[in-house]
């Protein structure tokens, strides 16, 4: 299993547009085959950093997922919305694997 963390730099004056964008991905991403953890908008601290996090089986599964997402009407609409509104200033993807599994009992044997 791979986890993709998308780090966005957004226009702080357009946080509401990012939140709308995130809500749409909340519908489209799971429908197209990825396990969405969530989208996160700025709250405290930096007003320009936001994140999207999802899980997928492999890079091959990711390629098939991206093709489905690009063909999805809601996905296409959301891509166009981002282009029109220009609230995304930068987008970086990082791929991670879970290193702490299995999760064991905490201090004192408490799980």
C-alpha positions as CSV (number, residue, x, y, z in Angstrom):
1,X,0.0,0.0,0.0
2,X,1.3,3.5,-0.9
3,X,0.2,6.8,0.6
4,X,0.2,9.9,-1.6
5,X,0.5,13.2,0.2
6,X,-0.2,16.2,-1.9
7,X,1.2,19.4,-0.5
8,X,-0.5,22.4,-1.9
9,X,0.5,26.1,-1.7
10,X,-2.8,28.0,-2.1
11,X,-3.7,31.6,-2.4
12,X,-4.8,32.5,1.2
13,X,-7.5,34.8,-0.2
14,X,-9.0,31.8,-2.0
15,X,-9.3,29.3,0.9
16,X,-13.0,28.9,0.3
17,X,-12.3,27.9,-3.3
18,X,-9.8,25.3,-2.1
19,X,-12.4,23.9,0.4
20,X,-14.9,23.6,-2.4
21,X,-12.3,21.8,-4.5
22,X,-11.6,19.4,-1.6
23,X,-15.2,18.6,-1.1
24,X,-15.5,17.6,-4.8
25,X,-12.5,15.3,-4.6
26,X,-14.1,13.8,-1.5
27,X,-16.7,12.4,-3.9
28,X,-14.6,11.7,-7.0
29,X,-11.5,10.2,-5.6
30,X,-13.1,7.2,-3.8
31,X,-15.4,6.6,-6.8
32,X,-12.4,6.4,-9.1
33,X,-10.5,3.8,-6.9
34,X,-8.3,5.5,-4.3
35,X,-8.8,5.4,-0.5
36,X,-9.1,9.0,0.4
37,X,-7.9,9.9,3.9
38,X,-8.9,13.5,3.5
39,X,-8.2,17.0,2.3
40,X,-6.9,19.5,4.9
41,X,-7.2,23.3,4.6
42,X,-5.1,25.9,6.6
43,X,-6.4,26.6,10.1
44,X,-3.6,27.8,12.3
45,X,0.0,28.8,11.4
46,X,0.6,28.9,7.7
47,X,-2.3,30.3,5.7
48,X,-1.1,29.0,2.4
49,X,-0.4,25.3,3.1
50,X,-3.0,22.6,2.4
51,X,-2.8,18.8,2.0
52,X,-4.6,16.0,0.3
53,X,-3.9,12.4,1.4
54,X,-5.0,9.1,-0.1
55,X,-3.9,5.5,-0.2
56,X,-3.6,3.3,-3.3
57,X,-2.3,-0.3,-3.8
58,X,0.6,0.4,-6.2
59,X,2.0,2.8,-8.8
60,X,0.3,0.7,-11.5
61,X,-3.0,1.1,-9.6
62,X,-2.3,4.8,-9.4
63,X,-1.9,5.1,-13.2
64,X,-5.3,3.3,-13.8
65,X,-6.9,5.5,-11.1
66,X,-5.5,8.7,-12.7
67,X,-7.0,7.7,-16.0
68,X,-10.4,7.0,-14.4
69,X,-10.2,10.4,-12.6
70,X,-9.4,12.3,-15.8
71,X,-12.4,10.6,-17.5
72,X,-14.7,11.2,-14.6
73,X,-17.1,14.2,-15.3
74,X,-16.8,15.5,-11.7
75,X,-13.0,15.1,-11.9
76,X,-12.8,17.0,-15.1
77,X,-15.1,19.7,-13.7
78,X,-12.9,20.0,-10.7
79,X,-9.7,20.3,-12.7
80,X,-11.3,23.1,-14.8
81,X,-12.5,24.8,-11.6
82,X,-9.0,24.9,-10.3
83,X,-7.7,26.3,-13.6
84,X,-10.3,29.0,-13.7
85,X,-10.1,30.1,-10.1
86,X,-6.3,29.9,-9.9
87,X,-6.2,29.2,-6.1
88,X,-3.5,26.5,-6.4
89,X,-0.1,28.1,-6.6
90,X,2.0,24.9,-6.3
91,X,1.3,21.2,-6.0
92,X,3.9,18.6,-4.9
93,X,3.3,14.8,-4.5
94,X,5.2,12.6,-2.1
95,X,4.8,8.8,-2.0
96,X,5.2,7.1,1.3
97,X,4.9,3.6,2.7
98,X,3.8,2.9,6.3
99,X,6.9,2.1,8.4
100,X,5.3,1.6,11.8
101,X,3.0,-1.4,11.1
102,X,2.0,-3.4,12.9
103,X,1.0,-1.0,15.6
104,X,1.8,-2.5,19.0
105,X,0.8,-1.8,22.5
106,X,1.8,1.6,23.9
107,X,3.7,2.4,27.1
108,X,2.5,0.2,29.9
109,X,1.0,-2.4,27.5
110,X,-1.9,-0.2,26.6
111,X,-3.0,-0.5,23.0
